[in-house]
Amino acid sequence: MAFITDASSDVISFAEYTDVVQADQRIFEENRIVIPEESGFLTVQDFIEDILAKSTNRILLKLKASSWWLNYNSYVNNYVSDINNLPSINPNLIDPGNLQGRRTNFTQLCVFHALSESILPLVADFETESNDIVKIQYYEKKFMDLYNELISLADWFDYDNSGVVDADEKMTTYFQTRRTRRRNSIVRVR
């Protein structure tokens, strides 16, 4: 479970081929993945790692598009006056040195996204309610649960690029996940 980096140590992907195999090896044992000829890939491993790189980019875009990122920028005193100039999330600043152990969470997040959005749809039978569709739904739920957890406990981003996530860079957000009948939520009609 390691981030894939290029020659200049920039993060390309949060996960690698073996992470996907460990998550659901039956897909590969049954040899159900067919590489599209127009993709230019010769091995399943290269094809899957390209999907993982695309999933990483999609996760970063999803984080940037969330209201959490705008709030986080304000939290670290980077007030964005023009929403069109919102800075991108640098994947190199995610849990530097893996001190919080959050890189493993981002690897899982990438694998869940790749399985639910790209890999399982390649082999799924959409004509019937197959096991593959159930797996897609399972991995979608796992992805959303982990994604929400990571943005709720934002203790993994080194905004100032100091090599350590400082206390003033950690932002915890509380989400109420259950219904309640507090007084302020009761509407009385007279």
N, C-alpha and C positions, 0 to 999 in steps of 0.2 A: 504494500500500500504506500505508494510514493507518487508525488506529483511528477509528471513528465515535463522536463525542461529542455530548452534548446541550448545551443552552444554558448549563448550569452547568459545562461541561467534564468531566462524568463519562462514563467509557467505557461505551458501549452495546454496541459490537461490535468485535471484533478485526479484522474484514475488511469489505470493501464489495463491491458487485456486480461491479465491474471485476476484482477479484481472482479471483472465480469464473470469469468469462469467460476470463481469461488462463490459468487452470488447465485448463479443458476447454470451449473455445468451440463445439465441435461440437454440444453439447446445445442451444445457443441458435440455431445456424445451421439446425438441422433443425426448429426450432419445436415441440419435443416436450413442452415444459412447458405444462401447462394449469392455470390458476389456478382453484382451487375457488371456486365462487360464494359459498359461505358465509364465505369468508375475508375478504371486504370489500376486497381489494386490486384495483386497476384495472390496474396495470402489473406485468410480470414483474420489473422491477427492485425495486419495493417488496416484492413477495412474497419474492424471494431475500434481500433485506436483512433482512426479518423472520426468515427461517430462520437467517441468520448471527447475528442477535442471540440467538436461542434456542440456537444452537450455542455461542456465547460463554458463556451462562449454564450450559450443560451442562458445558463444559470447566472453569469455575470450581468447579462442584459436584464434578466428578470429582477435581480437585486437592484440594479440602477433604476429601473422603472418603478420600483416600489416606493411608497411613501416613506418607508423606513429610511432609505438612503438620504432623502431630503432632510428628514428629521435628524439623522445622524450627522450630516454636514453642519447643521445648526448647532448640534450638541458639542461638536469639537471646534466651534467658533469659526467655521467657514461658511459664512452666510452667502447664499446664492441668490443674487438679485434677478438673474435671468434664467428661468428654468431650462432654456435651450442650451445653456452653457454649464449644465450640471456635470461635474467631473466623473469620469469613468472609474470603476473599481479596479484597482491594480491587483491582480491575483498574486503577485509577489509579496504583497503585504499581509496576506492571510496567515495568521499565526506563525510569525517568523520563528524558526528554530523548533517549531512544533511544541512549544512550551505548555500550551493549554491542551494539547491533544486534539485540537479541532480539525487538523488536516485529515484525520481519519473520517470525521464527519463529512467533510467536503468530498472525500473520495466516495463515501457511501451515497451522498447526494447525487454525484455525477453518475454513478452506476445505476441508481434508481431511475434517474431521468433518461439515461440511454436505453435502459431496458423497456421502460413504459412508452417512450416516444419514438424510438427508432428500431431497436433490435427485435423485440417481440412482435411489433406490427409487420415485420418482414416475413415472419413465419406463421402468423395467426390465421386461423380460418374464421373469417368474419360472416360466413353464411349461417353458421349455427352458434349457439351459446357454448363455445368451446372452452377448454381449460386455459387456452392462451389468453382469451379475453378476461378471464378471472385473474390471471397473472398480471395482465396489463393494469387492471383496476387495483390490484394489490400493490404493485410498485408505484402507481400514481399516488396512492394514499400514503405509502411510506415516504415518498418524495415530499409531499406537502407537509406531513408531520415534522420531518427533519428540517425542512426549509423554515417553517414557522418557529421551530425551536431555535434555530441559528439566528434569526433576526430578532427574536425575543431576548436572547442572551448574547448580545453582541460583544463578546469578550475576546474576539478573534482577529480584529482588524487593527493593524499598526498604522494609524493615520499619518503620524509624523515621520514614519520610516526610520525610527530609532533602533530597530532590531528587537524591541520588546513592546508588548502591548501594555501601556501604562494605565494606571487606575482612571485617569481622566479621559481615556479613550474607550472605556468599557461602558456600554449603555444598555441597561436592562429595561425592557418594556413589559408591562403587565397586560396580559390579555385575559379577560374573563371568559372562561370556556363553558360555563354552565348558566342556566337560567336562574334568576333570583326574583324574589318578590319584595324587594326593598321598597320603602315608601316612595322614593322619587320615581320609581318605574310604574307605580299604580296610578292610572288615570281615573278620576272620579267624574262622572257626569251628573249634574244636578238637574 
